[in-house]
Amino acid sequence: MDELDARLHGLVDLSPPATPRLDDTELLARSRGVRRRAIVARTVPVAFLVVALGAGAIAWRTRDAAPVDMATGPTPTTAAPGALTDRDKEVLGFIRVSSDLVSAVGFEMLATAPYSVSPDATGQGTLATARAATDAATGAYRAQLTQVDPGRESQATRDAAKQADNRLKTLTTLRAVVDPRQTDGMKLVDQYVSMMSDIVAVERSIMQTTNAPVLFRGIFAHTAYMALLVDETHAAALLSLSVQVGYFPTVLPGGEIVSPARRDSLGQGCGDDTQAAGDQCPAYRQVVSALNEVGQADKQFEDFATGQQKQIKRNADAGLAYDELQRQAMEAGQGRNDLSAIAPARFIAAAHELLTKRTDASRQILDGILTAPPPSSGSGPPGTTFNGAATAVVPGEAPPTTAPTSASAPGTTAGP
């Protein structure tokens, strides 16, 4: 759990509470207040801190107040408390494109993993299609990165975007070792997962610098959902290696190694019981570790998501064939290490369906942020927007009333 998650958990429990649920402004104010109080407490006496906070609270309440003419009364204002501004919407548009890129990289990973252990060119067409979709999503991401410049307000976001772009530049090299099968599948999966995580880190850095309450809560939940998407796709890709081979292998094809094997040259490894083999069977242990990460990511999303966001996730979870196939594969590795009863094509199709539904749900969560009503009047500082800039609502501009219809990830299908 990163520092921001720890701070939020220390402030408030957003799971079904005995006390009323905090609104967006209060959640944001408290999370940002933790860091501010910690810094002040180390540098000034406690008595001065109390006075400073009291003065700050008064200033906060009055800083956006319109001047009052004693003869005519308060001047009308067009600012809507907590409403998303054009900049906020622009940033959300970038996040949508970056999230689609995460999914595209995930689809390419799901095509690469089984291909890396196939004895022939099985899956080559699917891999080529996935790569084309990733290239298209990468182009769209870079165009948005230039146009929106999400790091305009934050050096941390600029650094995260640079790291993600550097990782994307390794795609050509990564693909060059996939085609001749120079590297084993587990190492390839690690590279793709790192790429997906670095792209999600750009969104996380945006979330950590925004002062807009609605935007903060929405991006926080969406970032948690994207972490879940990455972890689930990671586990599915690792498991697809063993499903393709027919058992959890100790030795994977790569370089001079042509065929997989249950044991290494010393007779050690997964053998016939992956669970008993423990750390000697990385193919099994890494899937178990990835599934543990899935559980933690799922819990974090459930802890902080709104009711509407949780319903979106439940809809995506419903009727997934992947869950049962995953259970069968993990059980088949215990005692006999025989996954031959699971058809590789069926497993990959189910993994594609999982990622397609996760991608659709990601878009619906972002659409919900755009259409969410602003906090009620008085619940937060009027006109506060991205990185604290004050704005006014444009007269006659109304938020959309319906969310756009979601679609599957670009260039992908629900099957191989």
TAPESUL-V364920 format. One record per backbone hydrogen bond with DSSP energy under -1.0 kcal/mol. NH is the residue of the N-H (numbers start at 1). CO is the residue of the C=O. E is the energy in kcal/mol with one decimal. If there is no record, write none. Layout:
NH&CO&E + NH&CO&E
This chain:
6&2&-2.3 + 7&3&-2.2 + 8&4&-2.4 + 9&5&-2.7 + 10&6&-1.9 + 11&7&-1.2 + 12&8&-2.3 + 27&23&-2.3 + 28&24&-2.4 + 29&25&-2.9 + 30&26&-2.5 + 31&27&-2.2 + 32&28&-2.5 + 33&29&-1.8 + 34&30&-1.4 + 36&32&-1.6 + 37&33&-2.8 + 38&34&-2.0 + 39&35&-2.0 + 40&36&-2.2 + 41&37&-2.5 + 43&40&-1.2 + 44&40&-2.1 + 49&45&-2.0 + 50&46&-2.2 + 51&47&-1.8 + 52&48&-2.8 + 53&49&-2.7 + 54&50&-2.0 + 55&51&-2.4 + 56&52&-2.7 + 57&53&-2.3 + 58&54&-1.8 + 59&55&-2.5 + 60&56&-2.7 + 61&57&-1.9 + 62&58&-1.3 + 63&59&-1.6 + 65&62&-1.2 + 69&73&-1.4 + 73&69&-3.3 + 83&80&-1.8 + 89&85&-2.3 + 90&86&-2.1 + 91&87&-2.4 + 92&88&-2.3 + 93&89&-2.0 + 94&90&-1.7 + 95&91&-2.3 + 96&92&-2.2 + 97&93&-1.8 + 98&94&-2.7 + 99&95&-2.4 + 100&96&-2.1 + 101&97&-1.7 + 102&98&-1.9 + 103&99&-2.0 + 104&100&-2.3 + 105&101&-2.6 + 106&102&-1.9 + 107&103&-2.5 + 108&104&-2.1 + 109&105&-2.2 + 110&106&-2.3 + 111&107&-1.4 + 112&108&-2.4 + 113&109&-2.5 + 115&111&-1.1 + 116&112&-2.2 + 124&121&-2.0 + 127&123&-2.2 + 128&124&-2.2 + 129&125&-2.0 + 130&126&-2.3 + 131&127&-2.3 + 132&128&-2.0 + 133&129&-2.0 + 134&130&-2.2 + 135&131&-2.5 + 136&132&-2.1 + 137&133&-2.4 + 138&134&-2.5 + 139&135&-2.1 + 140&136&-2.1 + 141&137&-2.3 + 142&138&-2.5 + 143&139&-2.0 + 144&140&-2.2 + 145&141&-2.5 + 146&142&-1.9 + 147&143&-2.4 + 148&144&-3.2 + 149&145&-1.3 + 152&149&-2.1 + 158&154&-1.7 + 159&155&-2.6 + 160&156&-2.3 + 161&157&-2.6 + 162&158&-2.1 + 163&159&-2.2 + 164&160&-2.3 + 165&161&-2.3 + 166&162&-2.4 + 167&163&-2.0 + 168&164&-2.3 + 169&165&-1.6 + 170&167&-1.4 + 171&168&-1.7 + 174&170&-2.8 + 175&171&-2.8 + 176&172&-1.6 + 177&173&-1.0 + 179&175&-2.0 + 181&178&-1.4 + 182&177&-2.5 + 188&184&-1.5 + 189&185&-2.5 + 190&186&-1.8 + 191&187&-1.6 + 192&188&-2.0 + 193&189&-2.5 + 194&190&-2.1 + 195&191&-1.8 + 196&192&-2.4 + 197&193&-2.6 + 198&194&-2.1 + 199&195&-1.6 + 200&196&-2.1 + 201&197&-1.8 + 204&200&-2.1 + 205&201&-2.1 + 206&202&-1.7 + 207&203&-2.3 + 208&204&-1.8 + 209&206&-1.2 + 216&212&-3.0 + 217&213&-2.5 + 218&214&-2.2 + 219&215&-2.7 + 220&216&-2.4 + 221&217&-2.1 + 222&218&-2.3 + 223&219&-3.0 + 224&220&-1.8 + 225&221&-2.0 + 226&222&-2.4 + 227&223&-2.0 + 228&224&-1.7 + 229&225&-2.3 + 230&226&-2.4 + 231&227&-2.4 + 232&228&-2.6 + 233&229&-2.2 + 234&230&-2.3 + 235&231&-2.3 + 236&232&-2.4 + 237&233&-2.5 + 238&234&-2.3 + 239&235&-2.4 + 240&236&-2.0 + 241&237&-1.0 + 243&239&-2.3 + 244&240&-2.3 + 245&241&-1.8 + 246&242&-2.9 + 250&261&-2.6 + 251&261&-2.1 + 254&257&-2.6 + 255&181&-1.9 + 257&254&-1.8 + 261&251&-1.6 + 264&268&-3.1 + 267&264&-2.0 + 271&262&-1.7 + 273&270&-1.0 + 274&333&-2.2 + 277&273&-1.7 + 280&277&-1.9 + 281&278&-1.8 + 284&281&-1.1 + 285&281&-2.5 + 286&282&-2.7 + 288&284&-2.2 + 289&285&-2.4 + 290&286&-2.3 + 291&287&-2.5 + 292&288&-1.8 + 293&289&-1.8 + 294&290&-1.9 + 295&291&-2.0 + 296&292&-1.9 + 297&293&-2.6 + 298&294&-2.6 + 299&295&-1.9 + 300&296&-2.2 + 301&297&-2.2 + 302&298&-2.3 + 303&299&-2.2 + 304&300&-1.4 + 305&301&-2.3 + 310&306&-2.3 + 311&307&-1.9 + 312&308&-1.8 + 313&309&-1.9 + 314&310&-2.5 + 315&311&-2.4 + 316&312&-1.7 + 317&313&-2.0 + 318&314&-1.4 + 320&317&-1.2 + 325&321&-1.6 + 326&322&-2.9 + 327&323&-2.0 + 328&324&-2.4 + 329&325&-2.3 + 330&326&-2.3 + 331&327&-2.2 + 332&328&-2.3 + 334&331&-1.3 + 338&332&-1.8 + 339&246&-2.8 + 342&339&-1.9 + 347&343&-2.2 + 348&344&-2.7 + 349&345&-2.1 + 350&346&-2.1 + 351&347&-2.3 + 352&348&-2.4 + 353&349&-2.1 + 354&350&-2.2 + 355&351&-2.2 + 356&352&-2.6 + 357&353&-2.4 + 358&354&-2.2 + 359&355&-2.3 + 360&356&-2.2 + 361&357&-2.4 + 362&358&-2.2 + 363&359&-1.8 + 364&360&-2.1 + 365&361&-2.3 + 366&362&-1.8 + 367&363&-2.6 + 368&364&-2.1 + 369&365&-1.4 + 370&366&-1.7 + 371&367&-1.8 + 379&376&-2.2 + 384&381&-1.4 + 388&385&-2.5 + 389&386&-1.2 + 391&383&-1.9 + 397&394&-2.1 + 412&409&-1.7
